[in-house]
Amino acid sequence: MRNLVNYAVRYAKVGFSVLPMIGKKPMIKFADQPALTVDQIQSYWRSHPYAQLALRTTNFFVIDIDEHPGGADGFKSIADYPNPEYLRDTLSQTTAGGGRQLFYLKRDDCTIQQRIGWLPGVDVKAHVNNYVMVAPSERNGKLYQWENHNPIVTAPR
């Protein structure tokens, strides 16, 4: 495992709320708390150098696509989705578990609701007290990896 402090600082400097993680669990209490500052991030990673990295879904949301062996196939659900125009090209990553996540900025003129099970194998992670693991975090020896360098686009209406 590598130390992700420089990634954490970069994410914070562009406006994301960073969480140090062990596995897929936050190492700090964060619900309804302000984002960690750069100094706090650096201090935390000094004492926990192998913490992994997640971002709170405060100003963005994620379409989280998974395939469950013997269960729901989120990739098929997305391929069959009747309104593909809503799934605009945006920043995306592959997950350590073989899934895919599409990142969208929240709109100021409407509320995006968290919807676990939005489609079979597809969740919408949007609550301000939720989070997603992000690249280059590692889980079970596998990496989260950015698929592209697209900007995060604003969700369509």
PAKOLBA-982289 format. One line per field, with one value per residue: residue number from 1; x, y, z of N, C-alpha, C in turn; residue in three letters. Coordinates in steps of 0.02 Angstrom, whole numbers, m for minus. Example, Ala and Ser with C-alpha at 12.3 -4.5 7.8 and 13.67 -1.06 7.14 Angstrom:
2
num = 1  2 .
n_X = 660  642 .
n_Y = m284  m112 .
n_Z = 390  354 .
ca_X = 615  684 .
ca_Y = m225  m53 .
ca_Z = 390  357 .
c_X = 660  645 .
c_Y = m165  2 .
c_Z = 390  394 .
residuo = ALA  SER .
END
This chain:
157
num = 1  2  3  4  5  6  7  8  9  10  11  12  13  14  15  16  17  18  19  20  21  22  23  24  25  26  27  28  29  30  31  32  33  34  35  36  37  38  39  40  41  42  43  44  45  46  47  48  49  50  51  52  53  54  55  56  57  58  59  60  61  62  63  64  65  66  67  68  69  70  71  72  73  74  75  76  77  78  79  80  81  82  83  84  85  86  87  88  89  90  91  92  93  94  95  96  97  98  99  100  101  102  103  104  105  106  107  108  109  110  111  112  113  114  115  116  117  118  119  120  121  122  123  124  125  126  127  128  129  130  131  132  133  134  135  136  137  138  139  140  141  142  143  144  145  146  147  148  149  150  151  152  153  154  155  156  157 .
n_X = 42  19  59  m67  m74  m37  m126  m246  m232  m230  m360  m434  m393  m457  m586  m655  m725  m630  m605  m519  m491  m516  m515  m677  m726  m749  m620  m640  m761  m882  m1007  m1112  m1010  m883  m779  m618  m470  m325  m211  m260  m281  m149  m90  m168  m138  m3  m2  m74  m21  m58  m190  m335  m434  m576  m714  m832  m1002  m1045  m1052  m1070  m1137  m1148  m1169  m1175  m1121  m1138  m1099  m1170  m1125  m1232  m1337  m1405  m1366  m1290  m1228  m1299  m1423  m1396  m1363  m1487  m1562  m1692  m1673  m1542  m1484  m1478  m1368  m1240  m1075  m945  m832  m765  m740  m664  m703  m627  m692  m733  m836  m915  m911  m999  m976  m1063  m1098  m1197  m1351  m1403  m1534  m1619  m1652  m1553  m1590  m1532  m1527  m1531  m1527  m1584  m1590  m1586  m1439  m1384  m1345  m1384  m1280  m1290  m1316  m1268  m1197  m1141  m1020  m890  m766  m611  m498  m323  m357  m348  m413  m426  m312  m337  m358  m443  m476  m459  m552  m547  m506  m605  m700  m803  m967  m1116  m1267  m1401  m1566 .
n_Y = m59  113  280  399  535  648  641  656  787  858  831  896  1029  1063  1072  961  858  768  601  497  323  153  1  m1  89  242  325  425  524  602  646  779  868  994  999  919  1014  1059  1056  974  855  823  803  698  594  581  516  404  328  237  253  243  323  425  521  637  647  785  900  837  692  514  390  228  80  m91  m266  m410  m570  m699  m616  m451  m359  m220  m160  m208  m154  m17  m14  m45  63  178  315  368  491  559  512  581  603  602  626  471  315  154  30  m52  m171  m207  m132  18  195  344  515  661  835  913  997  1168  1201  1096  948  809  648  520  354  198  51  105  63  m110  m168  m41  105  269  377  506  579  705  657  541  442  404  287  330  339  344  235  76  m87  m242  m280  m231  m93  66  156  297  315  408  579  670  819  840  839  941  875  832  905 .
n_Z = 0  m32  21  21  40  m39  m145  m75  m26  m148  m196  m95  m114  m233  m195  m142  m12  91  150  263  250  305  235  176  265  352  443  530  620  525  485  455  481  453  304  303  330  231  314  418  347  307  432  481  390  415  538  505  387  286  257  157  29  18  m49  8  m40  m64  m151  m268  m354  m374  m495  m466  m524  m522  m537  m483  m443  m492  m468  m478  m626  m651  m761  m870  m837  m852  m989  m1042  m1002  m1026  m1052  m1106  m1129  m1010  m949  m968  m1043  m928  m788  m739  m651  m627  m509  m366  m351  m477  m527  m593  m587  m611  m609  m563  m555  m430  m455  m430  m437  m409  m311  m285  m249  m140  m197  m166  m255  m369  m503  m552  m482  m484  m399  m335  m264  m160  m44  73  180  135  44  m76  m119  m196  m337  m311  m225  m140  m127  m57  m129  m255  m369  m368  m513  m619  m765  m863  m904  m902  m870  m723  m759  m750  m691  m802  m818 .
ca_X = 0  57  32  m108  m83  m33  m190  m296  m223  m252  m433  m460  m379  m505  m652  m688  m721  m590  m610  m471  m529  m485  m565  m728  m754  m715  m580  m659  m832  m886  m1076  m1130  m949  m851  m726  m551  m426  m263  m169  m288  m268  m78  m79  m199  m101  62  m12  m106  6  m87  m261  m359  m462  m645  m740  m902  m1045  m1075  m1068  m1077  m1167  m1118  m1207  m1132  m1142  m1106  m1124  m1168  m1129  m1295  m1386  m1418  m1313  m1298  m1205  m1356  m1474  m1377  m1369  m1559  m1595  m1728  m1655  m1469  m1462  m1466  m1303  m1192  m1005  m921  m778  m786  m687  m679  m694  m586  m734  m754  m892  m900  m945  m1004  m979  m1100  m1108  m1267  m1379  m1428  m1606  m1657  m1620  m1540  m1601  m1496  m1573  m1500  m1572  m1618  m1601  m1552  m1366  m1364  m1364  m1367  m1251  m1297  m1326  m1208  m1159  m1119  m953  m867  m694  m587  m431  m296  m365  m339  m454  m413  m260  m359  m360  m491  m437  m496  m558  m538  m490  m660  m724  m867  m1019  m1178  m1320  m1455  m1630 .
ca_Y = 0  175  337  437  603  699  639  684  860  884  829  949  1095  1079  1080  900  842  707  558  441  260  87  m37  47  122  303  322  482  543  655  666  848  904  1028  961  924  1063  1030  1041  915  797  806  778  632  544  569  466  345  335  192  265  249  389  432  589  645  669  848  943  794  627  460  332  172  22  m153  m330  m457  m640  m730  m565  m394  m336  m148  m141  m221  m104  47  m23  m47  122  209  385  373  561  582  486  617  588  637  591  405  272  84  17  m110  m230  m219  m90  81  251  405  573  719  890  925  1060  1213  1212  1037  905  741  603  456  300  132  10  146  12  m171  m162  29  150  339  399  579  612  743  617  479  449  352  277  356  323  277  190  5  m129  m313  m287  m204  m20  110  190  342  291  464  643  715  858  818  882  951  829  863  910 .
ca_Z = 0  m34  57  m26  65  m92  m181  m30  m26  m213  m197  m51  m143  m286  m167  m118  59  92  209  267  254  314  198  150  323  371  504  572  618  475  471  472  501  396  270  332  298  206  372  452  304  312  500  487  351  449  590  474  320  236  249  89  15  m8  m54  26  m96  m44  m209  m327  m340  m412  m519  m447  m564  m500  m561  m428  m467  m476  m449  m523  m671  m662  m828  m914  m820  m884  m1062  m1058  m975  m1082  m1061  m1103  m1132  m942  m927  m1009  m1031  m869  m754  m716  m627  m613  m437  m349  m356  m546  m546  m627  m556  m651  m563  m588  m508  m411  m480  m378  m447  m392  m262  m307  m192  m138  m215  m168  m294  m420  m554  m528  m484  m492  m345  m339  m201  m165  20  94  228  103  15  m122  m123  m260  m360  m323  m168  m152  m83  m71  m179  m320  m368  m401  m566  m662  m834  m909  m872  m918  m813  m695  m788  m711  m710  m839  m782 .
c_X = 44  21  m3  m116  m81  m97  m244  m293  m247  m328  m462  m450  m425  m577  m688  m678  m691  m602  m554  m510  m485  m536  m613  m761  m714  m678  m597  m735  m836  m956  m1088  m1070  m921  m797  m660  m511  m364  m217  m194  m274  m195  m63  m108  m159  m30  54  m45  m84  m24  m163  m278  m401  m533  m662  m813  m941  m1083  m1097  m1073  m1115  m1137  m1171  m1159  m1159  m1103  m1137  m1115  m1175  m1194  m1350  m1392  m1355  m1325  m1276  m1262  m1411  m1459  m1384  m1442  m1596  m1628  m1710  m1580  m1443  m1450  m1397  m1248  m1121  m979  m860  m804  m726  m712  m664  m651  m626  m759  m813  m868  m940  m941  m1016  m1014  m1104  m1182  m1288  m1404  m1505  m1648  m1617  m1612  m1546  m1556  m1546  m1533  m1550  m1612  m1637  m1569  m1476  m1340  m1391  m1347  m1343  m1248  m1303  m1262  m1167  m1143  m1051  m942  m791  m672  m515  m381  m301  m361  m385  m444  m363  m278  m369  m424  m450  m483  m495  m540  m518  m545  m676  m788  m919  m1078  m1231  m1374  m1519  m1671 .
c_Y = 62  230  384  510  655  700  671  760  890  884  886  1018  1113  1075  1018  891  772  668  506  377  202  39  12  85  185  294  379  490  604  682  736  889  941  983  970  977  1026  1012  979  851  775  776  707  579  532  514  402  342  289  198  270  312  384  506  589  671  732  890  903  731  577  410  273  108  m39  m213  m379  m528  m672  m681  m511  m376  m263  m126  m153  m170  m38  42  m21  16  162  282  395  445  590  561  515  595  633  600  524  364  200  73  m45  m175  m244  m178  m27  135  312  463  631  772  897  993  1102  1219  1150  995  835  696  542  401  235  86  50  103  m51  m164  m92  70  221  359  475  614  646  705  547  493  394  348  303  335  370  232  118  m32  m201  m323  m261  m129  9  149  236  314  346  526  694  759  827  866  888  904  865  865  849 .
c_Z = 0  3  8  m5  10  m133  m139  m30  m93  m219  m155  m82  m201  m262  m144  m44  65  157  207  282  274  286  167  207  339  438  552  570  572  464  498  498  441  366  307  294  272  264  410  412  311  380  507  451  380  501  565  400  266  232  175  85  m12  m10  m34  m33  m76  m104  m274  m305  m388  m432  m511  m478  m542  m533  m503  m454  m444  m458  m501  m563  m688  m731  m879  m901  m853  m959  m1084  m1035  m1032  m1096  m1058  m1105  m1062  m917  m972  m993  m975  m841  m729  m693  m625  m540  m427  m355  m427  m569  m583  m593  m601  m603  m597  m535  m493  m439  m421  m380  m434  m343  m291  m245  m197  m153  m220  m203  m345  m480  m526  m538  m490  m433  m364  m270  m202  m98  43  146  201  72  m35  m117  m192  m273  m327  m261  m189  m104  m104  m127  m248  m314  m396  m452  m606  m733  m884  m869  m890  m858  m786  m723  m740  m737  m750  m797  m791 .
residuo = MET  ARG  ASN  LEU  VAL  ASN  TYR  ALA  VAL  ARG  TYR  ALA  LYS  VAL  GLY  PHE  SER  VAL  LEU  PRO  MET  ILE  GLY  LYS  LYS  PRO  MET  ILE  LYS  PHE  ALA  ASP  GLN  PRO  ALA  LEU  THR  VAL  ASP  GLN  ILE  GLN  SER  TYR  TRP  ARG  SER  HIS  PRO  TYR  ALA  GLN  LEU  ALA  LEU  ARG  THR  THR  ASN  PHE  PHE  VAL  ILE  ASP  ILE  ASP  GLU  HIS  PRO  GLY  GLY  ALA  ASP  GLY  PHE  LYS  SER  ILE  ALA  ASP  TYR  PRO  ASN  PRO  GLU  TYR  LEU  ARG  ASP  THR  LEU  SER  GLN  THR  THR  ALA  GLY  GLY  GLY  ARG  GLN  LEU  PHE  TYR  LEU  LYS  ARG  ASP  ASP  CYS  THR  ILE  GLN  GLN  ARG  ILE  GLY  TRP  LEU  PRO  GLY  VAL  ASP  VAL  LYS  ALA  HIS  VAL  ASN  ASN  TYR  VAL  MET  VAL  ALA  PRO  SER  GLU  ARG  ASN  GLY  LYS  LEU  TYR  GLN  TRP  GLU  ASN  HIS  ASN  PRO  ILE  VAL  THR  ALA  PRO  ARG .
END
